[in-house]
Amino acid sequence: MWKRTAPVAALGMLLLAGCSEVSEISKSVGGAADKASVCGQALGIVDLNPNVDPEQVQSEAADKAQELRDLAGKATEQDLKQNLTALADGYVELEQQRADRIGDFNQWLQQNLNKLDQLRQACT
């Protein structure tokens, strides 16, 4: 009998643990999110690297700008809000540029890598 109930009990405990994690996540998403949550989401949105495809980044710019603005609205720390808004503004700027101007894109990339570094510093 014990052999049958032990796996069921273990599964039940795992499910309860999972429920508490989901509850914690939903609490942070529902209202003002904590710094770690906002930073994790923001760094997931801003996936800049030197080998990025300019056209792909530009095509996703409006969505990323909106996601960053939404996160800024959830952030409780002013420094974090400012960094998220600056990155969102950078994506809006890119969306308004022409994709074939690679020199402009390289300049944009460098500026936003600097903004990303500032966000990382605000997240520590």
Secondary structure, 3 states (H helix, E strand, C coil): CHHHHHHHHHHHHHHHHHHHHHHHHHHHHHCCCCHHHHHHHHHHHCCCCCCCCHHHHHHCHHHHHHHHHHHHHHCCCHHHHHHHHHHHHHHHHHHHCCCCCHHHHHHHHHHHHHHHHHHHHHCC
